[in-house]
């Protein structure tokens, strides 16, 4: 089991083909699938950001979507776009894998020259940004229209997390450098600025220690999974001092984190946290914060995780988790009836 700092941070059933659109109602929240996606995700977003009712829940038993045979050992990167195309990285073969149109197996494979890529981000036009920083000191982009590769950011470490906000700004979470850097992609010059952290590890409000996954919301607020500080940090837009919103040092520290590795927000801005060293997924709701997946301890059974790296949603609200030390992607189905009354629209 690899223990290097960069690396440590570093199938049976595909997405079901639902021909009917799904509409369910929970209190005053209405979510409409397929009929009008703008109720769930603004057109500018390339990833799924569902809006869940407060009582939303998921099957605690997962389905293995992809295993070691497909992914190789210790996978790190995962992304699902709004068309439910799934992207993952095979470190050994240096390939980006794509599952298109509910395929059981990858039906498009892109060969690259990265070394130990830790993160990917896909834009609406199908371009793939991927970490190539560990040895090569870059973030690269595969251009879908031309099937070519270009360098889009020069970095001096791997990017444990990548994110592109709605203003076309690319963020890189530099775990080994204890900071987040960013670059506006509309500027041809590769000018990097610091988005968070000082470059010196620490636990002060302006410091980070081993940051990993990142998320930028529609207000350009930056959320950071600050792994070695066991906390989630919120940097308001333009601010270099953060507020600890979950974990060690938070004002409402009702749940402890151990090396959180990813942070995702739903459409209501509730948090989904990959609590890596506790081998579980945490969700914050309007009234509480609780474990929703992997709540029984580390393991390889269908209801367990082992050092999960990241998570993402499909358009149906199902959760896909990159279960790193089990060398697999697990799918956990959203339970429609957890929101009470719902209706199927033909």
C-alpha positions as CSV (number, residue, x, y, z in Angstrom):
1,X,0.0,0.0,0.0
2,X,1.7,3.2,-1.1
3,X,2.5,5.7,1.7
4,X,4.0,8.6,-0.3
5,X,2.4,11.9,0.6
6,X,1.4,12.7,-2.9
7,X,-0.1,9.2,-3.5
8,X,-1.8,8.9,-0.1
9,X,-3.6,12.1,-0.9
10,X,-2.9,11.8,-3.8
11,X,-19.4,-3.9,-12.1
12,X,-21.7,-5.3,-12.4
13,X,-24.4,-2.7,-12.9
14,X,-23.9,0.5,-14.9
15,X,-26.2,3.6,-14.4
16,X,-29.7,2.3,-14.9
17,X,-31.4,3.5,-18.1
18,X,-34.5,5.3,-16.9
19,X,-36.8,6.2,-19.7
20,X,-39.2,8.0,-17.6
21,X,-38.4,11.4,-16.1
22,X,-38.6,11.5,-12.4
23,X,-40.3,14.2,-10.4
24,X,-40.5,14.1,-6.6
25,X,-41.8,16.5,-4.0
26,X,-40.5,16.9,-0.5
27,X,-41.9,19.8,1.5
28,X,-41.3,22.9,-0.7
29,X,-38.5,21.3,-2.8
30,X,-39.3,20.1,-6.3
31,X,-36.7,18.3,-8.4
32,X,-37.5,17.4,-12.0
33,X,-35.2,15.0,-13.8
34,X,-34.7,15.1,-17.6
35,X,-37.8,17.3,-18.3
36,X,-36.0,20.5,-17.2
37,X,-32.5,20.1,-16.0
38,X,-32.1,23.8,-15.3
39,X,-34.0,23.1,-12.1
40,X,-31.1,21.1,-11.0
41,X,-28.0,22.4,-12.7
42,X,-27.3,25.8,-14.3
43,X,-26.4,25.5,-18.0
44,X,-22.9,26.7,-17.2
45,X,-22.0,23.7,-15.0
46,X,-20.5,20.6,-16.6
47,X,-21.1,18.4,-13.5
48,X,-24.2,17.3,-11.7
49,X,-25.4,19.3,-8.7
50,X,-28.7,17.8,-7.6
51,X,-31.1,19.5,-5.2
52,X,-32.1,17.0,-2.4
53,X,-34.8,17.2,0.2
54,X,-33.6,17.4,3.8
55,X,-34.4,13.7,4.4
56,X,-32.6,12.5,1.3
57,X,-30.8,9.1,1.8
58,X,-28.9,6.6,-0.2
59,X,-28.7,2.8,-0.2
60,X,-25.9,1.9,2.2
61,X,-24.9,-1.0,0.0
62,X,-23.0,-0.1,-3.1
63,X,-22.7,-1.7,-6.5
64,X,-19.2,-2.1,-8.0
65,X,-19.3,-0.1,-11.2
66,X,-15.6,-0.6,-12.1
67,X,-12.9,-2.8,-10.4
68,X,-9.1,-3.2,-10.4
69,X,-9.1,-5.0,-13.8
70,X,-10.4,-1.8,-15.4
71,X,-9.0,0.9,-13.1
72,X,-5.7,-0.6,-12.0
73,X,-4.4,-0.1,-8.4
74,X,-5.1,2.9,-6.2
75,X,-7.2,5.0,-8.6
76,X,-7.4,8.7,-7.7
77,X,-9.5,10.7,-10.3
78,X,-13.2,10.5,-11.1
79,X,-15.7,12.8,-12.9
80,X,-19.3,12.5,-14.2
81,X,-20.7,15.1,-16.5
82,X,-24.3,16.1,-17.0
83,X,-24.8,13.6,-19.7
84,X,-23.7,10.9,-17.3
85,X,-20.5,10.2,-19.1
86,X,-18.1,8.8,-16.5
87,X,-14.4,9.6,-16.6
88,X,-11.7,7.8,-14.6
89,X,-7.9,7.4,-14.8
90,X,-5.8,4.2,-14.9
91,X,-2.5,5.2,-13.4
92,X,-0.6,2.1,-14.7
93,X,-1.6,2.3,-18.3
94,X,-1.6,6.2,-18.3
95,X,-5.1,6.2,-19.8
96,X,-8.2,8.3,-19.3
97,X,-11.3,6.0,-19.4
98,X,-14.7,7.1,-20.5
99,X,-18.1,5.3,-20.1
100,X,-20.5,6.8,-22.6
101,X,-24.2,6.1,-23.0
102,X,-24.6,3.8,-20.0
103,X,-21.9,1.5,-21.2
104,X,-20.8,-1.3,-18.9
105,X,-17.2,-1.1,-20.0
106,X,-15.1,1.9,-21.1
107,X,-16.0,2.6,-24.7
108,X,-13.5,5.4,-25.2
109,X,-9.9,5.4,-24.0
110,X,-7.5,8.3,-24.3
111,X,-3.8,7.5,-24.0
112,X,-1.7,10.2,-22.3
113,X,1.8,10.8,-21.0
114,X,1.0,11.7,-17.4
115,X,2.6,10.2,-14.3
116,X,0.4,9.4,-11.4
117,X,-2.5,11.8,-12.3
118,X,-4.5,12.6,-9.2
119,X,-7.4,14.7,-10.5
120,X,-9.4,15.5,-13.6
121,X,-12.1,18.1,-14.6
122,X,-14.2,18.0,-17.7
123,X,-15.9,21.1,-19.3
124,X,-19.1,21.3,-21.2
125,X,-17.4,21.0,-24.6
126,X,-15.8,17.7,-23.6
127,X,-12.3,19.0,-23.0
128,X,-10.5,17.1,-20.2
129,X,-8.2,18.9,-17.8
130,X,-5.9,16.5,-15.9
131,X,-3.2,16.6,-13.3
132,X,0.3,16.0,-14.8
133,X,2.3,17.7,-12.1
134,X,3.9,14.9,-10.1
135,X,7.0,14.6,-12.4
136,X,6.1,16.8,-15.3
137,X,5.0,20.0,-13.5
138,X,1.9,20.7,-15.5
139,X,-1.8,20.6,-15.8
140,X,-2.7,19.4,-19.3
141,X,-5.8,19.5,-21.4
142,X,-7.1,17.0,-24.0
143,X,-9.0,18.9,-26.6
144,X,-12.0,16.8,-27.7
145,X,-12.6,18.4,-31.1
146,X,-9.0,17.9,-32.3
147,X,-7.9,14.9,-30.1
148,X,-4.8,16.9,-29.2
149,X,-3.0,17.8,-25.9
150,X,-1.9,21.2,-24.6
151,X,-0.3,22.5,-21.4
152,X,-2.6,24.9,-19.6
153,X,-0.8,25.4,-16.3
154,X,2.7,25.1,-15.0
155,X,3.0,23.9,-11.4
156,X,5.7,22.6,-9.2
157,X,3.8,19.8,-7.6
158,X,0.9,17.4,-8.3
159,X,-2.6,18.8,-8.2
160,X,-4.6,16.8,-5.7
161,X,-7.7,18.6,-6.8
162,X,-8.7,20.5,-10.0
163,X,-11.7,22.7,-10.5
164,X,-12.9,25.2,-13.1
165,X,-15.4,27.8,-11.9
166,X,-18.1,29.5,-14.0
167,X,-15.7,32.4,-14.8
168,X,-13.4,29.9,-16.5
169,X,-10.8,30.0,-13.8
170,X,-8.8,26.9,-13.2
171,X,-7.8,26.0,-9.7
172,X,-5.1,23.5,-8.6
173,X,-4.9,22.2,-5.0
174,X,-1.1,21.7,-4.3
175,X,-1.1,19.3,-1.4
176,X,2.7,19.1,-1.0
177,X,3.0,22.9,-1.2
178,X,0.1,23.7,1.2
179,X,-1.7,26.1,-1.1
180,X,-4.3,26.5,-3.9
181,X,-3.3,28.3,-7.1
182,X,-5.5,29.5,-9.9
183,X,-5.3,30.8,-13.5
184,X,-7.9,32.6,-15.6
185,X,-8.0,30.4,-18.8
186,X,-9.2,33.3,-21.0
187,X,-5.8,34.9,-20.6
188,X,-3.2,33.4,-22.9
189,X,-0.5,34.1,-20.4
190,X,-0.1,31.5,-17.7
191,X,-0.2,33.8,-14.8
192,X,-0.8,32.0,-11.5
193,X,-2.2,33.7,-8.4
194,X,-2.7,32.2,-4.9
195,X,-6.3,31.4,-4.1
196,X,-5.6,30.0,-0.6
197,X,-2.8,29.1,1.7
198,X,0.6,30.6,2.3
199,X,2.8,27.8,1.0
200,X,3.8,27.0,4.6
201,X,1.9,24.3,6.4
202,X,-0.1,25.4,9.4
203,X,-3.5,25.6,11.0
204,X,-4.1,29.3,11.1
205,X,-7.1,30.7,9.2
206,X,-4.9,31.7,6.2
207,X,-2.9,28.4,6.2
208,X,-3.4,24.9,4.9
209,X,-1.7,21.6,5.6
210,X,-2.0,19.0,2.8
211,X,-5.0,20.4,1.0
212,X,-6.7,18.0,-1.3
213,X,-10.2,18.3,-3.0
214,X,-11.6,21.7,-3.8
215,X,-15.0,23.1,-4.8
216,X,-15.9,26.6,-6.0
217,X,-19.6,27.6,-5.8
218,X,-21.5,30.1,-8.0
219,X,-20.5,33.0,-5.7
220,X,-16.8,32.0,-6.2
221,X,-16.5,30.9,-2.6
222,X,-13.7,28.3,-2.3
223,X,-14.2,25.1,-0.2
224,X,-11.1,23.1,0.7
225,X,-10.7,19.7,2.1
226,X,-7.7,20.5,4.4
227,X,-6.6,17.0,4.9
228,X,-3.8,17.1,7.5
229,X,-5.7,19.7,9.5
230,X,-8.7,17.4,9.6
231,X,-11.1,20.2,8.6
232,X,-13.1,21.8,5.8
233,X,-12.2,25.4,5.1
234,X,-14.4,28.0,3.4
235,X,-12.6,31.0,1.8
236,X,-15.1,33.6,0.8
237,X,-14.5,35.1,-2.6
238,X,-11.4,37.2,-2.6
239,X,-10.5,36.4,1.0
240,X,-7.3,34.7,2.1
241,X,-8.5,34.0,5.6
242,X,-11.0,31.1,5.9
243,X,-13.7,29.9,8.3
244,X,-13.6,26.3,9.5
245,X,-17.0,25.0,8.7
246,X,-16.6,21.3,9.6
247,X,-13.9,19.5,11.6
248,X,-11.2,20.5,14.0
249,X,-11.5,24.1,15.1
250,X,-15.1,24.6,13.8
251,X,-17.6,26.5,16.0
252,X,-20.0,23.6,15.7
253,X,-17.6,20.6,15.9
254,X,-20.2,17.9,16.3
255,X,-18.4,15.5,14.0
256,X,-14.7,14.7,13.7
257,X,-12.9,14.4,10.4
258,X,-9.6,12.5,9.6
259,X,-7.9,13.7,6.5
260,X,-10.9,14.8,4.4
261,X,-10.0,14.3,0.7
262,X,-12.9,15.8,-1.2
263,X,-15.7,18.2,-0.8
264,X,-18.8,18.6,-3.0
265,X,-21.8,20.8,-2.7
266,X,-25.3,20.1,-3.8
267,X,-27.6,22.7,-5.3
268,X,-28.7,23.8,-1.8
269,X,-25.1,24.2,-0.8
270,X,-25.2,21.3,1.6
271,X,-21.8,19.6,1.9
272,X,-20.8,16.0,0.9
273,X,-17.4,15.2,2.5
274,X,-15.1,12.3,1.7
275,X,-13.8,11.6,5.2
276,X,-10.9,9.6,3.9
277,X,-9.1,8.2,6.9
278,X,-12.4,7.4,8.6
279,X,-13.5,5.6,5.4
280,X,-16.9,7.2,5.2
281,X,-19.0,9.9,3.5
282,X,-20.4,12.8,5.6
283,X,-23.4,14.9,4.5
284,X,-24.5,18.2,6.1
285,X,-28.2,18.9,6.0
286,X,-30.4,21.8,7.2
287,X,-30.6,20.4,10.7
288,X,-27.7,18.0,11.1
289,X,-24.4,16.6,9.8
290,X,-24.2,12.8,9.6
291,X,-22.6,9.8,8.0
292,X,-24.5,8.5,5.0
293,X,-22.1,5.8,3.5
294,X,-19.4,3.7,5.0
295,X,-20.6,4.2,8.5
296,X,-19.6,0.8,9.9
297,X,-15.8,1.0,9.5
298,X,-13.2,0.2,7.0
299,X,-13.5,-2.9,4.7
300,X,-14.1,-4.3,1.3
301,X,-17.7,-5.3,1.6
302,X,-20.4,-3.5,-0.5
303,X,-21.3,-1.3,2.5
304,X,-17.7,-0.4,3.3
305,X,-15.0,1.8,2.0
306,X,-11.2,1.8,2.3
307,X,-9.5,5.2,1.9
308,X,-12.0,6.7,-0.5
309,X,-10.5,9.5,-2.6
310,X,-13.4,11.4,-4.1
311,X,-17.1,11.3,-5.0
312,X,-19.4,12.7,-7.7
313,X,-23.1,12.6,-8.6
314,X,-24.9,11.4,-11.7
315,X,-28.0,13.3,-12.9
316,X,-30.3,11.0,-10.9
317,X,-28.6,11.9,-7.6
318,X,-26.8,8.6,-7.2
319,X,-23.3,8.8,-5.6
320,X,-20.2,7.4,-7.2
321,X,-17.2,6.9,-4.9
322,X,-13.6,6.3,-5.9
323,X,-12.8,3.6,-3.3
324,X,-9.0,3.9,-3.6
325,X,-7.6,1.0,-1.5
326,X,-10.3,-1.3,-2.7
327,X,-9.3,-0.3,-6.3
328,X,-12.9,0.3,-7.4
329,X,-15.7,2.7,-8.2
330,X,-18.8,2.1,-6.0
331,X,-22.2,3.4,-7.0
332,X,-24.7,4.1,-4.2
333,X,-28.3,4.6,-5.3
334,X,-30.3,7.6,-4.3
335,X,-33.5,6.4,-2.5
336,X,-36.4,8.2,-4.0
337,X,-38.8,7.3,-1.3
338,X,-36.5,8.8,1.3
339,X,-38.1,12.1,0.3
340,X,-41.6,11.0,1.0
341,X,-44.2,11.4,-1.7
342,X,-42.9,11.2,-5.2
343,X,-44.4,10.7,-8.7
344,X,-43.3,9.1,-11.9
345,X,-44.0,11.1,-15.0
346,X,-44.2,9.1,-18.2
